[in-house]
Amino acid sequence: MQRFEKRVSMTLRQALWSVAGISSVTLGIIGIFLPLLPTTPFLLLASACFLKGSPRLHQRLLAHPKLGPVISTWETERAVSRATRNKGMVFILASFLISIIVVPLVWLKAALFCLCGVVLGFFLRLPVKESVADKSESH
């Protein structure tokens, strides 16, 4: 009886991790289109959830042509590529700029400006994965 309860508990736990992963992927995809909703943290969270809940879904996420390389690099090297960092910087700045322009209240504009500084400060501190080839070799 205890074995059965343990198996059910394990299956339920895996299902909850999988649901959390699917929810995180959904929020990450929505974040592609909505300013101030970050994409990458939700995708990294989804990857971690899938590791515990569904290795099959984790592999599917890693196999995605656009999302997989970013997640894989983060998981193996705890770094982002320079291109990902540059794109992230542009999108962070653009989304905050749009939000600051759209918001009518001055105090909220100031709060968004400060939050932009905090988010950029955190983002720019992420390690960058340098390419293997020397820049002089690639030209």
C-alpha positions in Angstrom: 0.0 0.0 0.0 2.8 2.4 0.8 4.5 1.7 -2.5 1.3 2.6 -4.3 0.9 5.8 -2.4 4.5 6.7 -3.0 4.1 6.1 -6.8 0.9 8.1 -6.9 2.6 10.9 -4.9 5.5 10.8 -7.4 3.2 10.9 -10.4 1.2 13.8 -9.0 4.4 15.7 -8.2 5.7 15.2 -11.8 2.3 16.3 -13.2 2.4 19.5 -11.0 6.0 20.2 -12.2 4.9 19.7 -15.8 1.9 22.0 -15.4 4.2 24.6 -13.9 6.6 24.2 -16.9 3.8 24.5 -19.4 2.5 27.6 -17.6 6.0 29.1 -17.6 6.4 28.5 -21.4 3.0 30.1 -22.0 4.0 33.2 -20.0 7.4 33.3 -21.7 5.7 33.2 -25.2 3.2 36.0 -24.1 6.3 37.9 -22.9 7.6 38.0 -26.4 4.7 40.3 -27.3 4.0 42.2 -24.1 6.3 44.8 -22.7 7.6 44.3 -19.2 6.8 40.6 -19.1 10.2 38.9 -19.4 10.6 35.9 -21.7 13.9 34.3 -20.8 13.3 33.9 -17.0 10.0 32.1 -17.7 11.7 29.8 -20.3 14.5 29.0 -17.9 11.9 28.3 -15.2 10.0 26.0 -17.6 13.2 24.1 -18.3 13.9 23.6 -14.6 10.3 22.4 -14.1 10.4 20.0 -17.0 13.6 18.5 -15.7 11.7 17.5 -12.6 8.4 16.8 -14.2 8.8 15.6 -17.8 12.2 14.9 -19.3 10.4 14.4 -22.7 9.0 18.0 -22.5 12.5 19.2 -21.4 14.0 17.7 -24.5 11.4 19.2 -26.7 12.1 22.6 -25.3 15.8 22.1 -25.8 15.2 21.0 -29.4 13.2 24.1 -30.3 15.2 26.0 -33.0 14.9 29.4 -31.4 14.5 28.8 -27.7 16.6 25.7 -27.3 20.1 27.1 -27.8 19.6 29.9 -25.3 18.4 27.5 -22.7 21.1 24.9 -23.4 23.9 27.5 -23.2 22.5 28.7 -19.9 22.2 25.2 -18.5 25.7 24.1 -19.5 27.7 27.3 -19.1 25.5 29.6 -17.0 26.1 32.3 -19.6 24.3 33.9 -22.6 25.7 34.6 -26.0 26.7 38.1 -27.0 23.9 38.2 -29.6 21.3 37.1 -27.0 22.6 39.8 -24.6 22.4 42.5 -27.3 18.9 41.5 -28.4 17.8 41.4 -24.7 19.2 44.8 -24.1 17.4 46.3 -27.1 14.1 44.6 -26.1 14.4 45.7 -22.5 15.1 49.3 -23.4 12.3 49.3 -26.1 9.7 47.8 -23.8 10.5 50.2 -21.0 10.7 53.2 -23.3 7.2 52.4 -24.8 5.8 51.9 -21.3 7.3 55.2 -20.0 5.8 57.0 -23.0 2.4 55.4 -22.6 2.0 55.8 -18.9 0.4 59.2 -18.0 1.6 59.6 -14.4 4.9 61.2 -13.8 5.7 59.2 -10.6 5.0 56.0 -12.5 7.3 57.1 -15.3 10.0 57.7 -12.7 9.4 54.3 -11.2 9.6 52.6 -14.6 12.8 54.4 -15.3 14.3 53.2 -12.0 13.1 49.7 -12.6 14.6 49.7 -16.1 18.0 50.6 -14.5 17.7 47.7 -12.0 16.6 45.2 -14.8 19.4 46.4 -17.1 21.9 46.3 -14.2 21.0 42.7 -13.5 20.9 41.7 -17.2 24.3 43.2 -18.0 25.9 41.3 -15.1 25.1 38.0 -16.7 28.2 36.2 -18.0 28.7 36.3 -21.8 29.8 33.2 -23.6 32.6 34.1 -25.9 32.8 32.5 -29.2 35.6 29.9 -29.7 37.1 31.5 -32.8 39.1 34.6 -32.4 37.6 37.7 -34.0 40.5 38.1 -36.3 40.1 34.6 -37.6 36.4 35.1 -38.4 37.1 38.0 -40.8 
